[in-house]
């Protein structure tokens, strides 16, 4: 696969804007701003509008009652408070398309075509039966289950085991919903590197949790990540990585409570990309959290994640290696 075939896909749904009250903590404007920044700064990135996940796809993870409540607008006031958004038709459609974007990114990654990412996503606080923490449906969980179903259908006679998915969650907040959904599923490995004392205050056990103290700086963070990736490799052999590249461990994040610099964030991303692609494992990415004290901080961190991903992928292509998964697809 030569460099002339380089394809870089970004899936977006930022035209569905939630009417949030003035002063709301969720930075709704960052999604369109990131798409604009990438369009101007990294023209190789191909923007594609996210397709909505169907009810059947959502039901691979979520309960029928919860799906219906989101779609029909019958969430209780308590459920809406836990999610953090008031219900509107745009909220339901955005949630459906946020899942669809990660599904599309995973399909593109497994095809071996290039870099693929959801410009939003990383909604890891959503459980099977409820949402929480600005997360309605769990995009990584639905995408993982759907990719497993498609993998089995495409070559059922040849598959001796399900598609193995590793969720590498480097958002600063623990992926409690994802951990709960896959608690008893050995085909999905959940790794969460997060602030020990940060939200959610009731955490769920992931396959591997690495808890970090408030104020954690670059060196101990990268050391912890290095150990975690080694432990992941020792315990699991993934066919697909879903990487939650949260911007919120950055020192400029108002909800993160860690102290990673721009250099530390870059080292984090570089290590994940190197780890996955050196092992020829397809990787789909979501932007996950980012609550910079000013939106420019979050945009800079997320743009740099994309810049690094593109740089590493081009270098990988130049080596003329064939990704191991290309020949495995029917």
C-alpha positions in Angstrom: 0.0 0.0 0.0 2.0 3.0 -1.3 1.8 6.5 -0.1 -0.2 7.6 -3.1 -3.1 5.6 -1.7 -3.0 7.4 1.7 -6.6 8.0 2.9 -7.4 9.8 6.0 -11.1 9.8 7.1 -12.8 12.1 9.7 -16.4 11.5 10.4 -18.5 14.3 11.9 -22.0 15.3 13.0 -21.3 18.8 14.3 -24.3 20.2 12.4 -26.5 18.7 15.1 -26.1 21.4 17.8 -27.7 21.0 21.2 -29.5 24.1 22.5 -27.6 24.3 25.8 -28.2 27.1 28.4 -25.7 29.9 28.7 -22.7 28.9 30.8 -23.1 25.2 30.3 -19.8 23.3 30.8 -20.0 21.2 27.7 -18.0 22.9 24.8 -20.5 22.2 22.0 -18.7 24.6 19.6 -15.4 22.7 19.6 -16.6 20.0 17.1 -17.3 22.4 14.2 -14.2 24.4 15.1 -12.0 21.3 15.0 -13.4 20.2 11.7 -12.6 23.7 10.3 -9.1 23.6 11.8 -8.4 20.3 10.2 -9.8 21.3 6.9 -7.6 24.3 6.7 -4.5 22.8 8.3 -4.4 19.2 7.2 -6.0 19.1 3.7 -5.3 15.3 3.4 -8.1 14.7 5.9 -11.3 13.7 4.1 -14.4 14.9 5.9 -17.4 12.6 5.8 -20.8 13.2 7.4 -21.5 10.5 10.0 -24.4 8.1 9.2 -26.8 7.4 12.1 -26.6 4.1 13.9 -29.8 2.1 13.6 -31.9 0.9 16.6 -30.7 -2.6 15.8 -27.0 -1.6 16.0 -27.6 0.3 19.2 -29.4 -2.8 20.7 -26.1 -4.7 20.4 -25.2 -2.8 23.6 -28.2 -0.8 24.9 -31.5 -2.0 26.3 -34.6 -1.5 24.2 -36.3 0.6 26.9 -33.4 3.0 27.0 -33.0 3.3 23.2 -36.8 4.0 22.9 -36.6 6.6 25.7 -33.9 8.5 24.0 -35.5 8.3 20.6 -39.0 9.2 21.8 -38.1 11.8 24.3 -39.4 10.0 27.3 -36.2 10.1 29.4 -37.1 11.0 33.0 -35.8 14.3 34.4 -33.4 12.3 36.6 -32.1 10.5 33.5 -31.6 13.8 31.7 -29.7 15.3 34.7 -27.4 12.3 34.8 -26.6 12.6 31.1 -26.2 16.4 31.6 -28.2 17.4 28.5 -31.9 18.3 28.2 -33.7 16.1 25.7 -34.3 17.5 22.3 -34.7 15.9 18.9 -31.2 17.2 18.0 -29.8 15.5 21.1 -31.2 12.1 20.0 -30.0 12.5 16.4 -26.5 13.7 17.5 -26.2 10.7 19.8 -27.2 8.3 17.1 -24.7 9.8 14.6 -21.9 10.0 17.2 -22.1 6.2 17.4 -22.3 5.9 13.6 -19.1 7.9 13.2 -17.1 5.5 15.3 -18.7 2.6 13.5 -17.6 4.1 10.2 -14.1 4.8 11.6 -13.7 1.2 12.7 -14.8 -0.2 9.3 -12.3 2.1 7.6 -9.5 1.1 10.0 -10.2 -2.6 9.5 -10.1 -2.2 5.7 -6.5 -1.1 6.0 -7.3 2.1 4.1 -5.6 4.6 6.4 -6.4 6.7 9.5 -10.0 6.9 10.6 -11.5 8.8 13.4 -14.7 10.2 14.9 -14.3 14.0 15.4 -16.5 13.5 18.5 -17.2 10.2 20.3 -15.5 8.6 23.2 -18.9 8.5 25.1 -17.6 6.0 27.7 -19.8 7.0 30.6 -22.9 5.5 28.9 -24.1 2.2 30.3 -26.3 -0.4 28.6 -29.4 1.0 30.4 -28.6 4.6 31.0 -26.4 7.6 30.0 -24.2 9.8 32.1 -21.5 12.4 32.1 -22.5 14.0 28.7 -22.7 10.5 27.1 -25.9 9.2 25.7 -25.0 6.0 23.8 -21.6 4.2 24.1 -20.0 4.6 20.7 -16.9 2.4 21.3 -19.0 -0.4 22.7 -21.5 -0.4 19.9 -18.8 -0.2 17.3 -16.8 -3.1 18.9 -19.9 -5.3 19.0 -20.9 -4.5 15.5 -17.4 -5.0 14.1 -17.4 -8.4 15.8 -20.8 -9.3 14.2 -19.6 -8.2 10.7 -16.3 -10.0 11.1 -18.1 -13.2 11.9 -20.6 -12.8 9.0 -17.8 -12.1 6.5 -15.9 -15.3 7.0 -17.7 -17.4 9.6 -16.3 -20.7 8.4 -12.7 -19.5 8.8 -13.1 -17.6 12.1 -11.9 -19.7 15.0 -12.6 -16.8 17.5 -14.3 -13.5 17.6 -12.7 -10.2 16.5 -10.7 -9.1 19.6 -11.0 -5.5 20.4 -8.8 -3.4 22.7 -10.3 -0.1 24.0 -7.4 2.1 25.0 -9.1 4.9 26.9 -6.8 7.8 27.7 -9.6 10.3 28.5 -8.8 11.7 31.9 -12.1 10.2 33.3 -12.5 6.5 33.8 -14.5 4.7 31.2 -17.1 3.3 33.7 -19.8 2.6 31.2 -17.5 0.7 28.8 -16.0 -1.3 31.7 -19.5 -2.3 32.8 -20.7 -3.3 29.4 -17.7 -5.6 28.7 -17.2 -6.8 32.3 -17.7 -10.5 31.4 -16.6 -10.4 27.7 -13.1 -11.8 27.2 -13.2 -10.7 23.5 -12.9 -7.0 24.5 -10.1 -5.7 26.6 -10.8 -2.4 28.4 -7.8 -0.3 29.4 -8.4 3.0 31.2 -5.6 5.4 32.3 -7.4 8.1 34.4 -7.4 10.5 37.3 -7.9 8.5 40.5 -10.0 11.2 42.3 -11.8 12.6 39.2 -15.2 11.8 37.9 -16.9 9.3 37.9 -16.7 8.9 41.6 -18.1 5.4 41.5 -15.8 3.6 39.1 -16.3 0.2 37.4 -13.5 -2.3 37.1 -11.9 -2.3 33.7 -9.7 -5.2 32.6 -6.8 -2.8 33.4 -7.2 0.4 35.4 -4.3 2.7 36.0 -5.2 5.4 38.5 -3.1 8.6 38.5 -2.9 11.3 41.2 -4.0 14.8 40.8 -1.2 16.9 39.3 0.4 14.0 37.5 3.0 15.4 35.1 4.5 14.1 31.8 7.2 11.7 33.0 5.1 9.6 35.4 2.2 9.6 33.0 4.2 8.2 30.1 5.8 5.7 32.4 2.4 4.5 33.5 1.2 4.3 29.9 4.3 2.3 28.9 3.6 -0.2 31.7 -0.1 -0.4 30.7 0.7 -1.1 27.1 3.1 -3.8 28.1 0.5 -5.4 30.3 -2.1 -5.2 27.6 0.2 -7.0 25.2 1.0 -9.6 27.8 -2.6 -10.4 28.4 -4.4 -9.8 25.1 -3.8 -9.9 21.3 -6.1 -7.4 19.7 -7.3 -7.4 16.1 -8.6 -3.8 16.4 -7.8 -0.9 18.7 -10.3 1.8 19.5 -8.3 4.7 21.0 -10.0 7.4 23.1 -7.6 10.3 22.6 -9.1 12.7 25.2 -7.6 16.1 25.4 -8.5 16.5 29.0 -5.3 15.2 30.7 -3.7 18.5 29.5 -2.7 21.0 32.1 -5.0 23.6 30.5 -8.1 21.6 31.0 -10.5 22.9 33.6 -11.9 19.4 34.5 -8.8 17.3 34.1 -6.8 17.9 37.2 -3.6 16.4 35.6 -0.6 18.5 34.4 0.4 17.1 31.0 2.1 19.7 28.8 1.8 19.9 25.0 4.9 17.8 24.8 3.5 15.2 27.2 0.3 14.9 25.2 2.3 14.5 22.0 4.4 11.8 23.6 1.2 10.0 24.7 -0.3 10.0 21.3 3.0 9.0 19.6 3.4 6.0 21.9 -0.1 4.7 21.2 0.3 5.0 17.4 3.7 3.4 17.5 2.5 0.6 19.7 -0.5 -0.3 17.4 1.1 0.2 14.0 4.4 -1.5 14.9 2.2 -4.5 15.6 0.2 -3.9 12.5 -3.0 -3.5 14.5 -5.7 -1.3 12.8 -6.6 1.7 15.0 -9.7 3.8 15.0 -9.7 7.0 17.1 -12.2 9.2 18.9 -11.5 12.6 20.2 -13.3 12.0 23.6 -13.1 14.7 26.3 -11.6 18.2 26.2 -12.7 21.1 28.4 -9.9 23.6 28.0 -10.2 26.8 30.0 -10.2 28.3 26.6 -11.4 26.4 23.6 -8.1 27.1 21.7 -6.2 24.8 24.2 -8.5 21.9 23.4 -8.3 22.6 19.6 -4.5 22.8 19.7 -4.2 19.4 21.5 -6.7 17.7 19.3 -5.2 19.1 16.1 -1.8 17.9 17.2 -3.2 14.4 17.8 -4.3 14.4 14.1 -1.0 15.8 12.9 0.9 13.1 14.7 -1.4 10.4 13.4 -1.0 11.5 9.8 2.8 11.7 10.2 3.0 8.2 11.7 0.8 6.7 9.1 2.7 8.3 6.2 6.0 7.0 7.7 4.4 3.5 8.0 3.3 3.5 4.4 6.7 4.6 3.2 8.1 1.4 4.8 6.1 -0.6 2.3 4.9 -3.0 4.9 1.6 -4.8 4.4 -0.8 -4.5 7.4 -1.4 -8.0 8.7 -5.2 -7.5 8.6 -5.4 -6.7 4.9 -4.9 -10.3 3.8 -7.3 -11.6 6.6 -10.3 -9.8 5.2 -12.6 -11.8 2.9 
